[in-house]
Amino acid sequence: MKLRMSGMLDLAVKASEAAPAKWVHENCHLGSEVKIRVGGDFHYNPQVGDSQSDLLLIAGGIGINPIYSILQHATDLLREEEVGESAAKPGSIVLLYTAETKQELIYRRALQMIGEMFPNKITVKMFITQGEESGDIPVGRINEEQLQKSLEGLNKTSVCSYICGPPSMIADMEAMLQKLGLVAEQIKTEKWW
């Protein structure tokens, strides 16, 4: 909705020595021309009349970018539904998001606010793998027990899971979700490397 209303979009780019990231952090400035391309099949675009399905969103580190976009789209649909506009109706949504430190949990406050706006529809759980526990952000990786607890509140037969993060995390999450009863068609991954 932000893109549609303001013509703007947000993109987080983690600082690194990789050429595109380095350029963004060292040379890009307000007014720089940036080209983007859209592709792949990692998208969430329910249509009016589609059967309602729950979402399990899983992000690791900078992999939050496409997951955050999906979550924003789902919240836009929920807002439209609240004001009586004809919109596709997302089911319940659980976001599991992990990063090394609390500082690397980008969009942290925005994600918390989304969970607070739709407490009966959206659950946001964040984790860090290093440092000390901070309030409601525990230390540890997303594990099978957390996936199982998240799936308990969702319709397991129609839930769709989107995963984006480091390759080893994606592989682990896929394997655990399949062990917990999801089929491959219910699991969508974004592998950009």
C-alpha positions as CSV (number, residue, x, y, z in Angstrom):
1,M,0.0,0.0,0.0
2,K,2.9,2.4,0.7
3,L,4.2,2.0,-2.8
4,R,0.7,2.5,-4.3
5,M,0.0,5.6,-2.1
6,S,3.4,7.3,-2.0
7,G,5.4,5.9,-4.8
8,M,8.0,4.8,-2.2
9,L,9.3,1.4,-1.1
10,D,11.6,0.4,1.7
11,L,14.6,-1.9,1.2
12,A,17.1,-2.9,3.9
13,V,20.7,-3.6,2.7
14,K,23.1,-5.2,5.1
15,A,26.6,-3.6,5.0
16,S,29.1,-6.0,3.4
17,E,32.0,-6.0,1.0
18,A,29.8,-7.4,-1.8
19,A,29.7,-4.9,-4.6
20,P,26.0,-3.9,-4.6
21,A,25.8,-3.7,-0.8
22,K,29.0,-1.7,-0.6
23,W,27.8,0.7,-3.3
24,V,24.5,1.3,-1.4
25,H,26.4,2.0,1.9
26,E,29.3,4.1,0.4
27,N,28.0,5.8,-2.7
28,C,24.2,5.8,-2.8
29,H,22.5,9.0,-1.7
30,L,19.2,10.7,-1.9
31,G,18.4,11.2,-5.6
32,S,20.6,8.2,-6.8
33,E,19.0,6.2,-9.5
34,V,18.6,2.6,-8.5
35,K,17.2,-0.1,-10.8
36,I,15.3,-3.0,-9.4
37,R,13.9,-6.1,-11.0
38,V,11.1,-8.3,-9.9
39,G,11.1,-12.0,-10.5
40,G,10.7,-15.4,-9.0
41,D,7.7,-17.1,-7.5
42,F,8.2,-15.9,-3.9
43,H,5.2,-13.7,-3.5
44,Y,1.9,-13.5,-1.7
45,N,-1.0,-12.3,-3.8
46,P,-4.3,-13.7,-2.6
47,Q,-7.4,-12.7,-4.6
48,V,-10.9,-11.8,-3.5
49,G,-12.8,-15.1,-3.4
50,D,-9.7,-17.3,-2.7
51,S,-10.1,-19.6,0.2
52,Q,-8.5,-18.2,3.4
53,S,-5.2,-19.6,4.3
54,D,-2.9,-19.1,7.3
55,L,0.7,-17.9,6.9
56,L,3.8,-19.0,8.7
57,L,6.6,-16.5,7.9
58,I,10.1,-17.4,8.8
59,A,13.0,-15.0,8.4
60,G,16.7,-15.0,9.3
61,G,18.8,-11.8,9.3
62,I,18.4,-9.7,6.2
63,G,16.1,-12.4,4.9
64,I,13.4,-10.3,6.6
65,N,13.1,-8.1,3.5
66,P,10.7,-10.3,1.4
67,I,9.0,-11.6,4.5
68,Y,8.3,-8.1,5.7
69,S,6.8,-7.2,2.3
70,I,4.5,-10.2,2.6
71,L,3.5,-9.2,6.1
72,Q,2.8,-5.6,5.0
73,H,0.6,-6.8,2.2
74,A,-1.3,-9.0,4.6
75,T,-1.8,-6.2,7.0
76,D,-3.0,-3.9,4.2
77,L,-5.6,-6.6,3.3
78,L,-6.7,-6.8,7.0
79,R,-7.1,-3.0,7.1
80,E,-9.2,-3.0,4.0
81,E,-11.4,-5.8,5.5
82,E,-11.8,-3.7,8.7
83,V,-13.2,-0.7,6.7
84,G,-15.5,-2.9,4.7
85,E,-13.6,-2.9,1.4
86,S,-13.7,-6.0,-0.7
87,A,-10.3,-7.6,-0.1
88,A,-8.8,-11.0,0.0
89,K,-8.9,-12.3,3.5
90,P,-5.7,-13.6,5.1
91,G,-6.0,-16.1,7.8
92,S,-3.9,-16.2,11.0
93,I,-0.3,-15.2,10.6
94,V,2.8,-16.2,12.6
95,L,6.1,-14.5,12.0
96,L,9.3,-16.1,13.4
97,Y,12.3,-13.8,12.9
98,T,15.9,-14.4,14.1
99,A,19.1,-12.4,13.8
100,E,22.4,-12.5,15.5
101,T,21.8,-9.5,17.8
102,K,18.9,-7.3,18.8
103,Q,20.4,-4.4,16.8
104,E,20.2,-6.7,13.7
105,L,16.5,-7.3,14.0
106,I,15.7,-4.7,11.4
107,Y,12.1,-3.4,11.3
108,R,11.8,-4.6,14.9
109,R,9.6,-1.9,16.2
110,A,7.4,-1.9,13.0
111,L,7.0,-5.6,13.4
112,Q,6.0,-5.3,17.0
113,M,3.5,-2.6,16.1
114,I,1.9,-4.8,13.4
115,G,1.5,-7.6,16.0
116,E,-0.1,-5.0,18.4
117,M,-2.5,-3.7,15.7
118,F,-3.8,-7.2,15.0
119,P,-3.4,-9.2,18.2
120,N,-6.0,-11.8,17.2
121,K,-4.6,-12.3,13.7
122,I,-0.9,-11.8,13.8
123,T,1.7,-13.2,16.2
124,V,5.3,-11.9,16.0
125,K,8.1,-13.8,17.7
126,M,11.7,-12.6,17.5
127,F,14.9,-14.4,18.5
128,I,18.6,-13.5,18.7
129,T,21.4,-16.0,18.5
130,Q,24.1,-13.9,20.3
131,G,24.0,-11.7,23.4
132,E,21.7,-11.7,26.3
133,E,17.9,-12.2,26.4
134,S,16.1,-8.9,26.1
135,G,12.5,-8.7,27.4
136,D,10.4,-10.8,25.1
137,I,13.3,-11.6,22.7
138,P,14.9,-14.9,23.8
139,V,18.4,-16.1,22.8
140,G,18.4,-19.2,20.6
141,R,17.7,-20.4,17.1
142,I,14.2,-21.1,15.8
143,N,13.8,-24.8,16.6
144,E,11.3,-27.6,16.0
145,E,9.5,-27.0,19.3
146,Q,8.8,-23.3,18.3
147,L,7.7,-24.4,14.8
148,Q,5.3,-26.9,16.4
149,K,3.9,-24.3,18.8
150,S,3.4,-21.9,15.9
151,L,1.6,-24.5,13.8
152,E,-0.8,-25.3,16.6
153,G,-2.5,-22.0,16.1
154,L,-2.7,-22.4,12.3
155,N,-4.7,-24.6,10.0
156,K,-2.0,-27.1,9.2
157,T,-3.7,-28.5,6.1
158,S,-3.9,-25.1,4.3
159,V,-1.1,-23.1,5.9
160,C,1.5,-21.6,3.6
161,S,5.0,-21.1,4.9
162,Y,7.5,-18.6,3.4
163,I,11.1,-18.8,4.5
164,C,14.0,-16.5,3.7
165,G,17.4,-16.4,5.3
166,P,20.8,-18.1,5.2
167,P,20.9,-21.3,3.2
168,S,21.5,-23.6,6.1
169,M,18.6,-22.1,8.0
170,I,16.3,-22.5,5.0
171,A,17.3,-26.1,4.7
172,D,16.8,-26.8,8.4
173,M,13.4,-25.0,8.5
174,E,12.1,-26.9,5.4
175,A,13.2,-30.3,6.9
176,M,11.6,-29.5,10.3
177,L,8.3,-28.3,8.7
178,Q,8.1,-31.4,6.6
179,K,8.8,-33.6,9.7
180,L,5.9,-31.7,11.4
181,G,3.5,-32.6,8.5
182,L,3.7,-29.9,5.9
183,V,4.1,-30.9,2.3
184,A,6.6,-29.4,-0.1
185,E,3.9,-27.4,-1.9
186,Q,3.1,-25.6,1.4
187,I,6.7,-24.3,1.8
188,K,8.1,-21.5,-0.3
189,T,11.7,-20.4,0.0
190,E,13.7,-17.4,-1.3
191,K,17.3,-18.3,-2.0
192,W,19.1,-15.2,-3.4
193,W,22.6,-16.6,-3.3
